[in-house]
Amino acid sequence: MELAHQRRCRCKRGMPSDMHRGRGAAPQGPAAAGLRWRRATVPPPVMTPPYNHGLAAFPPAFRECVMKQLLPAWADPWLDLIHLGLQIALILFGAALLRMVLRRLLRRLGEHYNLPPELVIGARRTISFVIYSGALLLVLDRFGVSGTVLWTAFTGFAAVAAVAFFAAWSVLSNIFCTLLIFTTRPFRLYDHIELLENGEKPGLKGQVVDINLIYTTLQESAGEHGDTVLQVPNSLFFQRCLRRWRGNPG
C-alpha cells in the first residue's frame, strides 16, 4: 500500500515512475543524440537477389534501380526507351536465329531425301512468314497493343480477305494448280518447257526459274530484245500441251 501511494505521488508531481523509467521509455538527452547518430551512420542492409529466382523475382522498381546502377548517368532519362529497345532487339535476334536454323534443317532434309527444290523453297517461305509474323506480334505487344485487339483485327481482315478471295476464282484456280504442280511434278526448276498452242504454232518457251502461288516464271533465251522473262499463270499448264526438256534444247 505504501509503495502504491509513493508511485501515485510521483505521477502527480510529474516525476517519472518506475514504469516510465523502464525499457519502453524513450531515451533523453545525450543518449538520444547518440542513438540518432548510430541510426544515421549504420548503412541499410544490402538486398541480394535469390539465386533460385534471379533478378526477375524482385519488383520492377528494384530492377529499374539495378539498371540505373549499370548504365551511365546520362542514360537515366532514356531508361524506358533503352529497356524497350533491348526487348525488341532480342525478339528480332531470336526470330532471325530460329529462321536460319530451320532453313538449314530444311536444306539438309531436302538433300538427304531428294525432295523437289520447289517444295523446299515453298516450305522456306512459309516458315519465314510464320516466324516474322510471330515476331511482329511480340513487338506490338511490347508497345502495349493488346492481343485481343490484334486477334479481332486479324479475324476481321481474314473475313474480308476470304470474301474477296472466293470472289476471284482465277486466283483460286492458280493456287490449286500450284499444289498440283508440286505434287504431280510435270516439270521442275531449271527445266526447259514449251506450252504448245496446237501442232503447228510455237507456244511459250523458256527455262523455269521460279514457281510461286500464282505464276511460273520462264527465262526466255537471248533474242532480238535480249533475255526476257515470262510469267505464266499456273492454271495454263493444265489447259494446254506441255513440252519438256531436261537439258538445254539448243
C-alpha positions, 0 to 999 in steps of 0.5 A, spaced: 500 500 500 505 504 501 509 503 495 502 504 491 501 511 494 509 513 493 508 511 485 501 515 485 505 521 488 510 521 483 505 521 477 502 527 480 508 531 481 510 529 474 516 525 476 517 519 472 515 512 475 518 506 475 514 504 469 516 510 465 523 509 467 523 502 464 525 499 457 519 502 453 521 509 455 524 513 450 531 515 451 533 523 453 538 527 452 545 525 450 543 518 449 538 520 444 543 524 440 547 518 440 542 513 438 540 518 432 547 518 430 548 510 430 541 510 426 544 515 421 551 512 420 549 504 420 548 503 412 541 499 410 542 492 409 544 490 402 538 486 398 541 480 394 537 477 389 535 469 390 539 465 386 533 460 385 529 466 382 534 471 379 533 478 378 526 477 375 523 475 382 524 482 385 519 488 383 520 492 377 522 498 381 528 494 384 530 492 377 529 499 374 534 501 380 539 495 378 539 498 371 540 505 373 546 502 377 549 499 370 548 504 365 551 511 365 548 517 368 546 520 362 542 514 360 537 515 366 532 519 362 532 514 356 531 508 361 524 506 358 526 507 351 533 503 352 529 497 356 524 497 350 529 497 345 533 491 348 526 487 348 525 488 341 532 487 339 532 480 342 525 478 339 528 480 332 535 476 334 531 470 336 526 470 330 532 471 325 536 465 329 530 460 329 529 462 321 536 460 319 536 454 323 530 451 320 532 453 313 538 449 314 534 443 317 530 444 311 536 444 306 539 438 309 532 434 309 531 436 302 538 433 300 538 427 304 531 425 301 531 428 294 525 432 295 523 437 289 527 444 290 520 447 289 517 444 295 523 446 299 523 453 297 515 453 298 516 450 305 522 456 306 517 461 305 512 459 309 516 458 315 519 465 314 512 468 314 510 464 320 516 466 324 516 474 322 509 474 323 510 471 330 515 476 331 511 482 329 506 480 334 511 480 340 513 487 338 506 490 338 505 487 344 511 490 347 508 497 345 502 495 349 497 493 343 493 488 346 492 481 343 485 481 343 485 487 339 490 484 334 486 477 334 479 481 332 483 485 327 486 479 324 479 475 324 476 481 321 481 482 315 481 474 314 473 475 313 474 480 308 480 477 305 476 470 304 470 474 301 474 477 296 478 471 295 472 466 293 470 472 289 476 471 284 476 464 282 482 465 277 486 466 283 483 460 286 484 456 280 492 458 280 493 456 287 490 449 286 494 448 280 500 450 284 499 444 289 498 440 283 504 442 280 508 440 286 505 434 287 504 431 280 511 434 278 510 435 270 516 439 270 521 442 275 526 448 276 531 449 271 527 445 266 526 447 259 518 447 257 514 449 251 506 450 252 504 448 245 498 452 242 496 446 237 501 442 232 503 447 228 504 454 232 510 455 237 507 456 244 511 459 250 518 457 251 523 458 256 527 455 262 523 455 269 526 459 274 521 460 279 514 457 281 510 461 286 502 461 288 500 464 282 505 464 276 511 460 273 516 464 271 520 462 264 527 465 262 526 466 255 533 465 251 537 471 248 533 474 242 532 480 238 530 484 245 535 480 249 533 475 255 526 476 257 522 473 262 515 470 262 510 469 267 505 464 266 499 463 270 499 456 273 492 454 271 495 454 263 499 448 264 493 444 265 489 447 259 494 446 254 500 441 251 506 441 255 513 440 252 519 438 256 526 438 256 531 436 261 537 439 258 538 445 254 534 444 247 539 448 243 
